[in-house]
């Protein structure tokens, strides 16, 4: 799998854009220390004004998905997350045929007080899963006409963090056609204040990009030095210049772990050869102290 192909795949898997005003609200609240006093009724309505129509889409799509028992099923049991908020498998698309295999699980978050936020996240999950399934079906039909080929499509989710403050959910998507590749996406939610956090919202300004990138490069070099089995695309005279990792994206995949540490995540082939999987780097908090918007989340 070439790196430029992965870049296109990542673009296809992008999230619904997060409104810029959300970053402003979270950052302002962290700076003032008054996050618990935010007026949810008015603040969230401005940010997620379009979510009412999204909720209607969710209902309509749910009916459509569950009307076909051949590839979808509703699961009624789910673990309770944080005593109030829970994550469950809302719907599952499955295909089991010779040479063709798909298992696409659609997560759903339940229990958030802000239903606009909840509906918008769940609509995004459903749309991403539908897109993956539709593409799989199209590719399958094309291969059937050509009398050859094997393909697979799989997706699921994992709760990475669940504590009194944070719920971090990782969604993964794997496509297989000869070789396979996996892309990840995360949602990190402040459960107390019903806020979907973004990476920029955690910092005072964009200086975090260079600071985090420099620390990750140091970690990569140290790992490669101490373990011959680890390899990253660094400026080592061997890696082609266009592949060399230089800096993270402004909205790089991230989550906050149970220790309150920022974890930066990369997709396969993004910063290393495919055998390295999906690399993660825990960023030391003392590296971030001067640029954090507050200490509400990163400890």
Secondary structure, 3 states (H helix, E strand, C coil): CCHHHHHHHHHHCCCCCCCHHHHHHHHHHHHHCCHHHCCHHHHHHHHCCCHHHHHHHHHHHHHHHHCCCCCEECCCCCCECCCCCEEEEEEEEEEEECCEEEEEEEEEEECCCCHHHHHHHHHHHHHHHHHHHHHHHHHHHHHHHHCCCCEEEEEEEEEEEECCCEEEEEEEEEEECCCEEEEEEEEEEECCCCEEECCHHHECCCCHHHHHHHHHHHHHHHHHHHCCCCCCCCCCCCCCHHHCCCCCCCCCCEEECCCCCEEEECCCCCCCCHHHCCCEEEECHHHHCCCECCCCCCC
